[in-house]
Amino acid sequence: MKAKPAIKKTQGTFAVPRYFIPEDSSAYAEAQKLFGQIKWRKQPKRADAIKNRFNAFSSLLWAVTTDEGWTTYTDLNKASYDIRKWPINYDAMSQTVQALKDMGWLEGVGLRTRNRQLRYVAPPGSPMRKMASFKVSELSWEHPNVEIRLGGTDLEKAPLDVKLMANAEQKAWNAKYLLPVMADLNDKLLDHGFTLFPFGKEDDFVQVQYYRIYTNLPQPDGSPWLTHGRIYPQTFRIPSKQKGWRQRTLINDKPTIEVDVHASGLRLLAEDYHVGFHLPETDDLYTHGKLSGLKRDLTKKIIQAVINGVSLDRQSWPKSFKDDKKTAELMAGEDWKTYAKAISETYPALLRVREDMGLDLMLQESDIIIGAMNHLLDKGIGCISIHDCLIVPQENVKDAKEAFYFMYEHKGFKQPKLSVGW
């Protein structure tokens, strides 16, 4: 077996508590053989308990054999299992990890920091290293309709705020105010048919359902402050627009079009009580004035980043820009200070953006998009949302525009500029 390169990092690969090896897999027999060697502190007897532990072991084994440093981690917080409802239960996963540690097949590595699970490495000599990498299947599972996560820049990957979500008072509040909103939206979506092309191939067995992610930014007194609140696909995959797959989307067997709010974040920022400013009358806010002649997509990316906390006063490109392949390609040959100067002179209010303001604007944006979707669904018009835009049947473009206008007015904002097309 080819040796894997040694690495110093202990980030590890997540052993998802829903991965399993199906019986028809070429890896099944070898994994079962290893599983039969495990010595348990308390031997499982029930068939379902044994199956759950085998699935837990399979997920851990997959992570170890997949990771370059033979390192893994998993969810070992019981309250998290109560919230997420993982198909592999907490007892199965925790007892499997403990048994593997007892036998020396896994060893703790690195330090456990706040909101971060301890990493485990399969040391040299661990039988888990002898297994070649393999593919796993996934047990059926859906995100909770509402998740509250801790603050972070990568909002979809930020850790779940388990302590807050497990709090009885917060759970009651969520059940009264947050969950019904998503249940109502998802129930209405079930009345419509969607044909998507997530990998370029037609998939008409699609049930469009969403879940909502809030970010908790605790106040100085420790009280929760929920912001962000975007909705994300729960049971389906948004097709790629760049490859032309999204453009083939059908709703109730009808061809579709995208109706998008132009410069949504910048537009909402302009009406903020503290930062508010006058937006110029122009067809494109990203090429207006001194922004003319610059790369539009790069200008848009920078303005969005500034709204989300990147300072225009910095001296060079943000690391996150350099780390993203597509953005790095846009940056090639471009000078940060040229863009920063042009943007700050065109929209000087961006120099006054307060910390975490981008998250608050996302919350307003998400409330608007949910309201716009409901406005259409209540009229019997199917739709799909991607953050600040709607995908609707081509014959319902006017209805989609009216939905946006209605919600912006309802929230006390000026009528937005909308674009139609792919």
N, C-alpha and C positions, 0 to 999 in steps of 0.2 A: 504494500500500500504506500502511495506517495506521501512523503512527509509534508506537513503543512509548515509554512514559515512561522518562526517564533515572533510574537509581537508583545509589546510592553503594555498596551492598553488592556483594561479589564472591562470594557463596556459590555461585551457579551451579546448573545442572541437570545431574544425572548422566547421562552417555551410557552406558547399560547395554550391556555387550558381548554382548548377545543380541537387540538390537532390529534389525529390518530392514524394508525396504519391499518388499512383495510385488509381483510383476509386474502384477497387475491393479489396483494402486493408481493413482489419478489423479496422484499425486506421483512415480511411478516414472520417467517419461520425463524430467521436468525434473531430477530428482536424477541420472539417468544422464548428462545433458548436462553438468552441473557436474562430475561425477566424471571425465568424459573430458578435462577441462581440467587435471587435477592432474598436476604434474610430479614424478615420483618420483626419488629418489636412485638407486634400482635398480629398473628397470621390471619389474613382475611379468609372467610369461609363462604360467604354468600357469593353467588356467581356475578351479581351486579357489582359487588365491591371489588372483586378480582378484575373484572373488565375495566372498571374505572381506574384502577391502579395501573393496569397495563397501558391504558390510554395516556395516563399521566407520565409513565415511564417513556412511552413512545415520543411524546412531545419533548421531553427533556433530552432524549437520545437524538432526536432530529436536530435540536438546537446545538448540542455538543458537536455533532458530526458536520454541521453546516458552518459553524463559527471557525474563523481562521485561528483563533487562539484556544479552541476547545472550551470556550467559556459560555455559560448560560445564566439566566436568571428567570424568575417567574413570579406570578402573583402569589404572595404568601400572607396576605392580609385577609382575615376571615370576614371582616366587615365589607371588604371589596367584593367578595363572592356573594354576599347577601344583596349587594346593589347590582352588580353586573350579571348575576345568575349564570356564571360560566357553566357549560355542560359537563365539564370535569369538575367534581366538587372539591371543596377545600380540604376535607379529610384525605381524599385520595392523593392530591398533589402534595400536601404537607408531609404525609406519612411516607410517600415515595421519596421525597427529597431527604427526609431524615434517615431512611434505610440506606440510601446511596451514600450519605455522609458516614454513617456507622461503618460501612464496609470499605470506605476509602475510595469509592468510585468517583465521588465528588468531594472537593475541598473548598472551603470558603476562600475567597481571594479579594483583595482590596478592602476598602472601608465602606461601611454603610453610612450614608449621609441621609439627611432629612428627605423624606418622600422618595427614597430610592431603595429598591430591594437589594439585598446582598447578592453579589455575583459568586458563582461557583465554577471551578475549573475541573475538568477531568484530568488528573495528574498522569504523568508517564506511568504506564503499567495498568491504568484503568481499562477494564474490558470494553468500556464504552468507546474507547479510541480505536478499537479493532474493527468497528463497524464502518463500512463505507457509507458515504452520504446517500440519502434516499429522499423520495418525495413523500409527503403526508397528505391526507385528506382532512376535511374540516367538518366537525359536527355542526349541526344547525344551531345558530345563535344570532341574536339581534342585540344591538346596543340598547340600553335603556332609552326611553323616549326623551328623557332630559338628563344631561350630565352636567355636573359642576366641577370644573377643574381649577387647579391653582394657576396663578398668573405665570405667563411665559410668552416668549415670542413665537414659538411654534405651537399654536393653539390647539391643533388637532392631536398633537403628541404630548401635550402638557399632562402631568400626572393628575389623576382623579383626586378631588378633595374628599377623601373617604370620611374623614372626621366630620365634616360638615354634612355630607349627604346621609350619614348614619345618625345624625342628631335628630331626636324625635320631633323637636319643635320645627326644625327645618324640613323634615320629611312631611309633616302635616301641612306646612306652608306650600311646599312644592305640589302636594296633592290637590291643594285648593286653587292655586294660581298658575302653576306652570304646566303640569301634566295635562289638564283639560284642553289647553290651547293646542298641544300637539296631537292629542287624541282626536279632537274635532277636525283638524286639518287632514290627518291621515285617513280618517273615516270618509271624508268627502272625496279624497283621491281614489278610493276603492271603486267609485262609480264610473271610472274612466279607464279606457284601454290605452296602453302605451307600447309602442314597438321601438326598441332601441337597437343600436348597432355598436355595442361596446368594444368589439374587436373587429369591426368591419363586417360581421356576420349578423344576420337578422335574429333577434331574440324577442319574440312576441309574448313569451311567458314572463312578463315583467309586472311586478307589483311595486308601484312607486310609493315608498314610505320614507319619512324623514325622521331624524332625531335632532335635538337642539343642544348645543354646547354653550354653557355659560362659563365665564371666568370669574373666580372669586378673588377680589383684591381687598383683603381685610382692612378696615379702618383702624386708626391709632388705638381705639378702645377695644379692638378685637372683633367688633361686630362685622358680619359679612357684607360685602358689597358686590352684587352680581352685575356683570357687564358682559360685553361681547354678544352672546346669544345667537350666533349664526346657526342656520339649519344645514345639515349635511345628509347626503343619501344614506339611508339605513339598509335598504334591501336591494339596491340596484347600483349600477356604475354609470357615471356620466361619461358618454363617449367623447373621444378627442375631437376638437374642432379643427386642429391643425391637419389631421389626416382626412378630414371630410366626413367622418362618421357621424358626428353630432347633427350635421345638416340633413341627414337622412331620417331623423327622428319622425315618427308618426304618432299623433294623438288621436285616438278614436278613428284610426285608419286614414287620417288626413295629413297632408304635408304641413310642415311647421316653419316658423320663423322666430328669430330672437328679437325681443324688444328690450333695450338696454338703457339704463339711466347714464347719461354722459357725465363723467367725472363725479360720481356719487359722493365720495368722501369729501372732495373739495367743495362741492355744492353745499353739503350739510355743515361743513366747517364755516362757510361764509355766513351762515345764519346762527352760529353759536353766540350766546348772549355776551360772552367775555371776549371772544376773538373775532366776532363777526366783521365782515368787510364787503365791499361792493364788487360783485363779479362783473367783468366786462361783457358787453354784448358781442359775442363772437361765436362762430360755428364750432370752434375747437379750442377749449381752454388749455390744452396741452401744447398748442403751437402759437398761442397768442403773443403778440409783442416781441420781446427779446427772446422768446422761446422759439421763434421762427428760425429755421435752419438747423436746429438741433434734432437729434434722433427722437422722434415722438415717443416711441415705446420706452426708451430709456428715461425721457423726461417724466412720463407717466409713472414709471417704476420709482423714481426718486421722490416725486411728490407723495405717492402713497406711503413710501417708507418714512418720510418726514412727518406725515400725519400720525404714523405709528411709532414715533419716538426718535428717529434718526435726525441728528442736528445738521443743519446746513453750515454751521460754523466749523465742522470738522475739516481736516486738511487733505484727506484722501478718501478713496472709495471705501464703503463699509465692507467688512470681511464677508458678511452674508452675501453681498453682491458677487464677490470674487469666487465664493464657494458654489454659487449656482451657475451651472453650465450655460444656460440660455442667457442669463444676465451678463455673465463674463464675456460672451460673444458680442453682446451689444456694447460693452464697455471698451472693447478693443480699439485702441487709437484715440479714445476720448479722454478729456481732462475733467476731473471732478470739479475743480474750482470754476471752470467755465460754466458748467451746468448750475452749480450752487449759486453763483453770482446772478445768472439770468433768472433763475427761479425766485430768489429772494427779492430781486428788483421788480419782478412781475407780480408776485404775491407776497409782499413783505409781512403779511399776517402769519405766514408759515414760520416766522422766527419767534412767534409768541405761542406756539402750540404747547399746551401743558402736558405733563406726564400722564400717560395712559389715556390720552384723549381719543386716540384711534379706536380703542376698545369701546368707548362710549358712543362714538359715531357708528361703529358696527352694530351696537344694540339698537340705535335708532333705525339704521338701515334694515336690520333683520325684522324689526316690528313692522316696518313699512312693507317689506316683501311678503311677510305672512298675511298681512291685511289685504294686500293686492291679490294674492292667491285666493283667499277666501272670497273676495269680491267677485272674482271670475267663477270660482267653483259654485257659489250660490246662484249663479246664472246658468249653471249647467255646462260651463266651458272648462275643459281640461287644461292643465298647465303643468310645467315643470319649472322650478326655480334654481338658479345658480347665483347665490349671494345677492347681487343687485340687478339681476335681469330675469326676464320671464321668457320661456319658450311656449308658444301658443300656436294653434292652428292658424295658417295664413289668413283665413277668412275672419279671424278674431283680433286682428291687429288693433283696430279701433277700440275694441273692448279692453285690451291690455293697456292701451294708453290711458283710457278713462279710469282704469283701476289704479294706475300710478298717480294720476292727477288727484283722484279722490283721496288716496292715502296721504299724499303730501299735504293737501289742504287740511285733512283731518288732524294731522300732527302739527299744524301751524306753520308749514313751510311753503315757500313759493313753488309755483309749478315748475317741474324739472324739464330740462331739455332731453328728449328721448331720441334714440337712434333705432332704426329698424333694418334688419338684415343680418347676414352671417359674417 
